[in-house]
């Protein structure tokens, strides 16, 4: 089963940090994780 997770918040709120932590946690458990960014945002 596939899931789609979003992280939202203002600038400097820690979204990128949380995305990296979540992706790392999933990958450690053998679960595929793909991170993307909306156009115009900072990668």
LINPE-V507785 format. One record per residue. N is the residue number from 1. BURIAL is b if it has 9 or more other ideal C-beta (glycine too) atoms within 8 Angstrom, else e. Layout:
n=<N/N>
burial=<BURIAL/BURIAL>
//
This chain:
n=<1/2/3/4/5/6/7/8/9/10/11/12/13/14/15/16/17/18/19/20/21/22/23/24/25/26/27/28/29/30/31/32/33/34/35/36/37/38/39/40/41/42/43>
burial=<e/e/e/e/e/e/e/e/e/e/e/e/e/e/b/e/e/b/b/b/e/b/b/e/e/b/b/e/e/e/e/e/e/e/e/e/e/e/e/e/e/e/e>
//
